Amino acid sequence: MRTRPPTIKDVAEQAGCGIATVSRVLNGTGSASMETRRKVLSAADALGFEFSALGRSLQSSSTKTIGCIVPSLANPIFAEVVQAAQHEAHREGYQLILACSEYDEVLEFQAVRTLIAKKVDGLVLTVNNAAGSKALELIGDRQLPCCLVYNRPSFGLPSWAVDNRAAAREVAGAFRSYGHVQTGFLALRFNRSDRARERYEGFAEACSEIGMAKPVLLEIEEQEGHLLELLGALLSGHQDLTGIFASNDFLALAAMKAARTLGKRIPDDLSLVGFDGISTGLLVDPHLATIETHPHTMGRGAINSVLAKLLDRPMPDQPAPATTFRFRTGGSLGPPVAGKADGREAATSLPSNE
């Protein structure tokens, strides 16, 4: 019984040819007859031999791998980005190496450093804050082909992103069309997500321009375990608040659950709008009003931007900013109860959480 991993020499002996021939067949370089190729591949398969990717990289200076870093796979948006990127990479003979930063800039930097050490040929990633990212600075220093996803272009790197400010302005208009004046904005802490900050800025600007009050800001940590308490305090301290815009759909759905626990009817007592357009928002009652984005387009575009550099191809055309999102109506957004839109409704105490 063999006690060591099979070698290229073992494959050559079983196939009845030379080591150089085996290398040509498995490396896909040089010529070999169909019969020889059949014998080599059959021998390699029978022996369970895996041709060393490291060996190929030493010869060609390419590992045929592309790194992909996203904040979280719990959010389906990033899972769809990864799936689309992986599909495109595989079509060109590349493998995707995935890492999650967990919205942590230290983990983000470590992931980039590790992938660079593994000699990836390029990177596709979403960072916490693109403008001051040490990870992007390192990538720039190494001149590694790279494309951002959902972040604004930074450090001279291309990006496939949503026009967050324009989308948020459209949400403000939707709230106003239903008669809302006092609203809130629920988000991950801005130092963990520059996308959330941009959405808040666009929302606040539009609210000011169309006669709405400045939105009340509630920043929370990811997977915040105290959302019920925080939302209760927010609504208790702002009795005239009639709607909340959440920086992503996960937060919007969590807020919907918390609001109902507090005895609030959706949308009569509190309207909610999310961002991303995940399918789960269509499975709740009422359906979640949200901004739909196109994660498959973003992931496919970002990976093809990196492949364009690696394969010396023209860069793919990016969509016009106005086409990167679409407002999806839903039953979670409606007019506030009579008298509350302008803050005239009498204050009422929230039900006890005990």
C-alpha positions in Angstrom: 0.0 0.0 0.0 1.3 3.5 -0.9 2.1 5.5 2.2 3.2 8.7 0.5 1.4 11.1 -1.9 1.7 10.2 -5.6 4.3 12.1 -7.5 4.6 13.1 -11.1 7.1 10.3 -11.6 4.5 7.8 -10.4 2.1 9.1 -13.0 4.8 8.9 -15.7 5.6 5.3 -14.8 1.9 4.2 -14.8 1.2 6.0 -18.1 4.4 4.6 -19.7 5.8 8.0 -20.7 8.3 10.6 -19.6 7.9 13.1 -16.8 8.2 16.0 -19.2 5.3 14.5 -21.2 3.2 14.3 -18.0 4.0 17.9 -17.2 3.0 19.1 -20.6 -0.4 17.3 -20.5 -1.3 18.3 -17.0 0.0 21.8 -17.5 -1.9 22.2 -20.8 1.3 23.3 -22.6 3.1 21.7 -25.6 1.8 19.0 -27.8 0.8 15.4 -27.0 -1.3 12.9 -28.9 -4.9 12.1 -27.8 -3.8 8.6 -26.7 -1.0 10.0 -24.6 -3.2 12.5 -23.0 -5.8 9.8 -22.2 -3.1 7.6 -20.6 -1.7 10.5 -18.5 -5.1 11.7 -17.3 -6.2 8.2 -16.6 -3.0 7.5 -14.6 -3.3 10.7 -12.7 -6.9 10.0 -11.8 -6.2 6.4 -10.7 -3.3 7.6 -8.5 -5.2 10.6 -7.1 -2.5 12.9 -8.3 -3.1 16.6 -8.0 -0.7 18.7 -10.2 0.9 21.3 -8.0 -0.6 24.8 -8.4 2.4 26.1 -6.6 4.7 24.5 -9.1 2.7 26.0 -12.0 2.9 29.4 -10.3 6.7 29.2 -9.9 6.9 28.6 -13.7 4.3 31.1 -14.9 4.3 33.7 -12.1 0.5 33.2 -11.9 -1.5 31.2 -9.4 -4.7 31.4 -11.4 -6.4 32.6 -8.2 -8.3 35.8 -7.3 -9.0 36.9 -3.8 -12.4 38.0 -2.7 -13.1 39.8 0.6 -16.6 40.8 1.7 -17.8 42.0 5.1 -20.2 39.1 5.7 -21.9 36.2 4.1 -24.9 36.5 6.4 -26.1 39.4 4.2 -27.4 37.7 1.0 -26.2 40.7 -1.0 -22.6 39.8 -0.5 -23.3 36.1 -1.0 -24.7 37.0 -4.4 -21.6 39.1 -5.2 -19.4 36.2 -4.4 -21.4 33.7 -6.4 -21.4 35.9 -9.5 -17.7 36.6 -9.2 -16.9 33.0 -8.8 -18.9 32.0 -11.8 -17.1 34.5 -14.0 -13.7 33.5 -12.6 -14.3 29.8 -13.2 -15.1 30.6 -16.9 -11.6 32.0 -17.3 -9.9 29.2 -15.4 -9.4 31.1 -12.2 -10.3 30.0 -8.6 -11.8 32.4 -6.1 -10.3 32.5 -2.5 -12.8 33.9 -0.1 -12.4 35.8 3.1 -14.8 37.7 5.4 -13.7 40.8 7.3 -16.7 40.9 9.7 -16.9 44.7 9.3 -13.5 44.8 11.1 -10.7 46.9 9.6 -8.0 44.8 11.4 -9.4 41.6 10.0 -9.8 43.3 6.6 -6.1 44.3 6.5 -5.0 40.8 7.7 -7.1 39.2 5.0 -5.5 41.3 2.3 -2.0 40.7 3.6 -2.7 36.9 3.7 -4.1 36.8 0.2 -1.1 38.8 -1.1 1.2 36.3 0.6 -0.6 33.5 -1.2 0.3 35.2 -4.5 -3.3 35.8 -5.7 -3.3 37.4 -9.2 -5.9 40.0 -8.2 -8.5 41.0 -5.7 -12.2 41.9 -5.6 -13.4 43.3 -2.3 -15.7 45.5 -0.2 -13.9 47.5 2.6 -15.3 49.2 5.6 -14.2 52.7 4.7 -12.5 53.0 1.3 -11.2 56.6 1.7 -8.8 55.7 4.6 -8.4 52.0 4.1 -4.9 50.7 5.0 -5.8 47.5 3.1 -6.3 49.5 -0.1 -3.1 51.4 0.5 -1.3 48.1 0.7 -2.9 46.8 -2.5 -1.9 50.0 -4.2 1.7 49.7 -3.0 1.8 46.2 -4.5 0.2 47.3 -7.7 -2.1 44.3 -7.6 -5.0 44.3 -10.0 -8.1 45.1 -7.9 -11.7 46.2 -8.1 -14.0 47.4 -5.3 -17.6 46.3 -4.9 -20.2 48.7 -3.4 -17.5 51.1 -2.2 -16.9 54.4 -4.1 -13.7 54.5 -6.2 -10.6 55.1 -4.0 -6.8 55.0 -4.3 -7.2 55.0 -8.1 -9.0 51.7 -8.0 -12.1 51.0 -10.2 -15.3 50.2 -8.4 -18.7 48.7 -9.2 -21.0 50.5 -6.8 -24.6 51.8 -6.2 -25.3 55.5 -6.2 -26.1 55.5 -2.5 -26.9 59.1 -2.1 -29.3 59.2 -5.1 -31.0 56.1 -3.8 -31.4 57.5 -0.3 -32.8 60.7 -1.8 -35.5 58.7 -3.5 -36.4 57.1 -0.2 -36.8 60.5 1.4 -39.2 61.4 -1.5 -41.2 58.3 -0.9 -41.6 59.0 2.8 -42.7 62.6 2.0 -45.2 61.5 -0.6 -47.0 59.5 2.2 -47.0 62.5 4.5 -44.1 61.7 6.8 -42.1 64.6 8.3 -40.3 63.0 11.3 -38.2 60.0 10.4 -35.2 58.1 11.7 -32.2 56.4 10.1 -31.0 53.0 11.5 -27.5 51.9 10.5 -24.3 50.0 11.3 -21.8 52.3 12.8 -20.4 54.5 10.0 -16.8 53.5 10.8 -17.8 50.0 9.8 -19.7 50.9 6.6 -19.1 53.9 4.4 -22.1 52.8 2.4 -24.4 53.4 5.4 -22.8 56.8 5.9 -23.4 57.8 2.3 -27.0 56.6 2.5 -27.6 58.7 5.6 -26.0 61.8 4.0 -28.2 61.5 0.9 -31.3 60.9 3.0 -30.6 63.9 5.4 -29.9 66.2 2.5 -33.1 65.3 0.7 -35.2 65.6 3.9 -33.9 69.1 4.4 -34.6 70.1 0.8 -38.2 68.8 0.7 -39.4 70.2 4.1 -38.8 67.1 6.3 -37.1 67.2 9.7 -33.5 66.1 10.0 -33.6 62.3 10.5 -32.8 61.0 14.0 -29.7 58.8 13.7 -29.4 55.4 15.5 -26.1 53.7 14.9 -25.6 50.1 16.1 -23.0 47.4 16.1 -23.4 44.5 13.7 -25.6 41.7 15.1 -26.7 44.2 17.8 -28.4 42.1 20.5 -30.1 45.2 22.1 -32.0 46.5 19.1 -35.3 46.1 20.9 -34.1 48.3 23.8 -32.5 50.8 21.5 -35.5 51.1 19.2 -37.8 51.4 22.2 -35.7 54.2 23.6 -35.6 55.9 20.2 -39.4 55.8 19.7 -40.0 56.8 23.4 -37.7 59.8 23.0 -39.2 60.8 19.7 -42.9 60.3 19.9 -43.6 62.1 16.6 -41.3 59.8 14.6 -43.4 58.0 12.0 -40.9 56.2 9.8 -37.4 54.6 9.8 -35.0 54.2 6.9 -32.6 51.3 7.6 -29.3 51.2 5.8 -29.8 47.5 4.8 -32.7 45.1 4.7 -31.4 42.9 7.5 -31.7 45.9 9.9 -35.1 46.8 8.5 -36.4 43.4 9.1 -35.0 43.3 12.6 -36.5 46.7 13.3 -39.9 45.4 12.0 -39.7 42.6 14.5 -38.7 44.8 17.4 -41.4 47.4 16.6 -44.1 44.8 16.7 -42.8 43.6 20.0 -43.2 47.1 21.2 -46.8 47.0 20.1 -46.3 49.1 16.9 -48.4 48.4 13.8 -46.6 48.4 10.5 -47.1 50.8 8.7 -49.8 52.6 10.7 -47.7 53.4 13.7 -44.3 53.1 12.0 -43.3 52.8 8.4 -40.0 51.0 7.4 -37.9 51.1 4.3 -34.7 49.0 3.8 -31.9 48.9 1.3 -30.6 46.1 -0.9 -33.7 44.3 -2.0 -33.1 40.8 -0.6 -35.8 38.3 -1.4 -36.6 37.8 2.3 -38.3 41.2 2.3 -40.9 39.7 0.0 -41.6 36.8 2.4 -42.7 39.0 5.4 -46.1 40.6 5.9 -46.3 43.4 4.9 -43.7 43.2 2.2 -40.7 45.4 2.9 -40.3 48.6 0.9 -36.7 48.9 -0.1 -34.0 49.9 -2.6 -33.2 47.1 -4.9 -29.6 46.8 -6.1 -28.1 44.4 -8.5 -25.4 42.3 -6.6 -24.9 39.8 -9.5 -24.2 42.7 -11.9 -21.8 44.2 -9.3 -19.9 41.0 -8.6 -19.7 40.1 -12.3 -18.5 43.5 -13.3 -15.9 43.7 -10.5 -14.3 40.3 -11.4 -14.4 41.1 -15.1 -12.6 44.4 -14.3 -9.8 42.4 -12.6 -9.7 39.8 -15.4 -9.5 42.6 -18.0 -6.2 43.7 -16.4 -4.9 40.1 -16.1 -5.8 39.1 -19.6 -5.1 42.5 -21.3 -8.7 43.1 -22.3 -10.8 46.2 -22.5 -12.4 47.2 -19.2 -16.2 46.3 -19.1 -18.6 49.2 -19.4 -20.1 50.3 -16.1 -23.8 51.0 -15.7 -25.0 54.6 -15.4 -25.4 55.6 -11.7 -29.2 56.0 -12.1 -29.5 52.4 -13.2 -27.7 50.9 -10.2 -30.8 50.9 -8.0 -34.6 50.8 -8.1 -37.1 51.7 -5.4 -39.4 48.7 -4.6 -42.7 49.6 -3.1 -44.0 47.5 -0.2 -46.7 47.5 2.5 -44.2 48.5 5.2 -44.4 52.1 3.9 -47.7 53.9 4.2 -49.2 57.1 5.5 -49.0 57.7 9.3 -52.1 57.7 11.4 -54.1 60.9 11.2 -52.6 63.8 13.0 -49.2 62.2 13.5 -47.5 63.3 10.3 -47.0 66.8 11.6 -46.4 65.8 15.2 -49.8 66.7 16.6 -50.6 63.2 17.9 -50.7 63.0 21.7 -47.7 61.2 23.3 -48.3 57.6 24.3 -46.2 55.4 26.4 -44.6 52.3 24.9 -45.7 48.9 26.3 -43.5 47.4 28.9 -40.8 45.0 27.8 -41.2 42.9 30.9 
